[in-house]
């Protein structure tokens, strides 16, 4: 678990000061540490006060990616159900007192999304959503940022980030050469696109 900067905890306190439901977005390139930061924030808050809802649950299923001819660039903006993700954010903003909202989760061990795996209870004060494309302005993605109370850009040394990605791909079955090729030809074009959105974030947090 990472040690959270005092500035991050202070921002969370200000965000939650009004006692209302708040949505915090964590955005960054693949391998930047978004999930690690989300879990650290979750651990820092009292139980039941926050929930993590990753964007990755909206990956299109592998069978659909093959049908669309996009399986070889899984992780690009058009390989997600972006409209579905934005619709979920809207539900989370408008959640009724008696309603439980269910969100999908991406399981890396099977490389597939699982519907209804995350329950967000109505009393949850902070929803932390993390993903690559929260600040894109193209297509349905453009609807995400206006539904978030704050977006933090997660920055990290590029060499460290790429090595993390290679290790992750190896962990889930790719050879070293295949992992290096996927990072170079799929992850890095996405990373450059995400980096171009950094100036739209309200806060930048460095995780080296």
C-alpha positions in Angstrom: 0.0 0.0 0.0 1.3 3.4 -0.9 1.6 6.3 1.6 -0.9 9.0 0.7 0.3 12.6 0.4 -1.2 14.9 3.0 -2.4 17.1 0.2 -4.6 14.2 -1.1 -6.2 13.5 2.2 -6.8 17.3 2.7 -8.6 17.4 -0.7 -10.8 14.4 0.2 -11.7 16.1 3.5 -12.7 19.3 1.6 -14.6 17.3 -1.0 -16.7 15.5 1.6 -17.2 18.4 4.0 -20.8 19.0 2.8 -21.9 15.5 3.7 -23.3 14.8 0.3 -22.5 12.0 -2.2 -19.3 13.0 -4.2 -17.7 11.3 -7.2 -13.9 11.4 -7.5 -12.2 10.4 -10.8 -8.7 9.1 -11.0 -7.3 9.2 -14.5 -3.9 8.3 -15.9 -2.0 6.2 -18.5 -2.0 2.4 -18.2 0.3 1.3 -15.4 0.3 4.7 -13.7 -1.0 3.4 -10.4 -4.7 4.5 -10.5 -5.9 1.3 -8.9 -3.3 1.4 -6.2 -4.2 5.0 -5.4 -7.9 4.1 -5.4 -7.4 1.3 -2.9 -5.2 3.5 -0.7 -7.9 6.2 -0.5 -10.5 3.5 0.3 -8.3 2.2 3.1 -7.8 5.7 4.5 -11.5 6.3 4.9 -13.8 4.7 7.5 -15.5 1.5 6.4 -18.6 2.0 4.3 -17.8 5.6 3.6 -16.3 5.0 0.1 -16.5 2.5 -2.8 -14.3 2.0 -5.8 -16.0 1.7 -9.2 -13.4 1.2 -11.9 -14.0 2.2 -15.5 -12.5 -1.1 -16.6 -15.7 -3.0 -15.9 -17.0 -1.5 -19.1 -14.5 -3.3 -21.4 -16.4 -4.9 -24.2 -16.5 -8.7 -24.0 -13.8 -10.5 -26.0 -16.4 -12.0 -28.3 -17.7 -8.6 -29.2 -14.2 -7.2 -29.7 -13.5 -10.0 -32.2 -16.7 -9.3 -34.0 -15.8 -5.6 -34.3 -12.2 -6.4 -35.3 -10.7 -4.6 -32.3 -9.4 -7.5 -30.2 -5.8 -6.6 -31.2 -6.0 -3.2 -29.5 -8.1 -4.0 -26.5 -7.9 -1.0 -24.1 -8.4 1.7 -26.8 -11.2 4.2 -26.2 -13.6 2.4 -28.7 -13.1 -1.0 -27.0 -15.3 0.1 -24.0 -19.0 0.7 -23.6 -18.4 4.4 -22.9 -22.1 5.3 -23.0 -22.8 2.6 -20.4 -20.1 4.0 -18.2 -21.4 7.5 -18.4 -24.9 6.2 -17.7 -23.6 4.5 -14.5 -22.0 7.7 -13.3 -25.3 9.5 -13.8 -27.1 6.8 -11.8 -24.5 7.2 -9.0 -25.1 10.9 -8.9 -28.9 10.5 -8.7 -29.0 7.4 -6.5 -32.1 7.1 -4.4 -32.1 6.4 -0.7 -33.6 3.0 -1.0 -31.6 2.0 -4.1 -28.4 -0.2 -4.5 -26.6 0.5 -7.7 -24.6 -2.4 -9.2 -21.5 -1.9 -11.3 -19.5 -4.3 -13.4 -15.9 -5.3 -12.6 -13.1 -6.4 -14.9 -11.4 -9.7 -14.0 -7.8 -9.8 -15.3 -7.5 -13.6 -14.7 -10.2 -14.2 -17.4 -9.8 -10.9 -19.3 -13.5 -10.3 -19.2 -16.0 -7.9 -17.4 -18.4 -9.4 -14.9 -21.8 -7.6 -14.5 -23.2 -6.7 -11.1 -20.0 -7.4 -9.2 -19.8 -4.1 -7.3 -22.6 -2.9 -5.0 -22.7 0.8 -4.3 -25.0 1.4 -1.3 -27.0 4.6 -1.0 -25.2 5.7 2.2 -21.8 5.6 0.4 -20.5 9.1 0.6 -17.5 8.9 -1.9 -17.5 7.0 -5.1 -13.9 6.7 -6.5 -13.9 5.8 -10.2 -10.6 5.2 -11.9 -9.8 4.7 -15.6 -8.0 5.9 -18.6 -10.5 8.1 -20.5 -12.3 10.1 -17.9 -11.2 13.4 -19.5 -11.6 12.6 -23.2 -13.8 15.0 -25.1 -14.7 12.5 -27.9 -18.0 10.7 -28.2 -19.8 9.5 -25.1 -16.6 9.9 -23.1 -17.2 13.6 -23.1 -20.1 13.1 -20.7 -17.9 11.6 -17.9 -16.0 14.6 -16.6 -19.1 16.8 -16.0 -20.5 14.1 -13.7 -17.4 14.0 -11.5 -16.8 16.5 -8.6 -13.1 16.3 -9.0 -10.6 14.5 -11.4 -7.1 13.8 -10.3 -4.4 12.9 -12.9 -2.1 10.2 -11.7 1.5 10.7 -13.0 4.5 8.4 -12.8 7.9 8.0 -14.4 7.3 6.6 -17.9 10.0 3.9 -17.7 8.6 2.6 -14.4 5.1 2.7 -15.8 6.1 0.7 -18.9 8.0 -1.9 -16.8 4.9 -2.3 -14.6 2.8 -3.0 -17.7 5.2 -5.6 -19.1 5.2 -7.4 -15.8 1.4 -7.3 -15.6 1.1 -8.8 -19.1 3.6 -11.5 -18.3 1.7 -12.3 -15.1 -1.4 -12.9 -17.0 0.1 -15.2 -19.6 2.1 -13.3 -22.3 5.7 -14.0 -23.1 8.2 -11.3 -22.4 8.4 -10.5 -26.2 4.7 -10.5 -26.6 4.3 -8.2 -23.5 6.9 -5.8 -24.8 5.1 -5.7 -28.2 1.7 -5.1 -26.7 3.0 -2.2 -24.5 4.7 -0.6 -27.5 1.9 -0.9 -30.0 -1.3 -0.8 -27.9 -0.6 0.6 -24.4 1.7 3.5 -25.4 -0.5 5.0 -28.1 -3.3 5.1 -25.5 -0.9 6.5 -22.9 0.0 9.5 -25.2 -3.7 10.2 -25.8 -4.4 10.1 -22.1 -1.4 12.4 -21.3 -2.9 15.0 -23.6 -5.8 15.3 -21.2 -3.8 16.1 -18.1 -4.4 19.8 -18.2 -8.2 19.2 -17.7 -7.7 17.6 -14.3 -8.2 19.6 -11.1 -5.2 18.0 -9.3 -2.0 16.0 -10.3 -0.7 13.4 -8.0 2.8 11.9 -8.6 3.3 8.2 -7.7 6.9 7.3 -8.1 
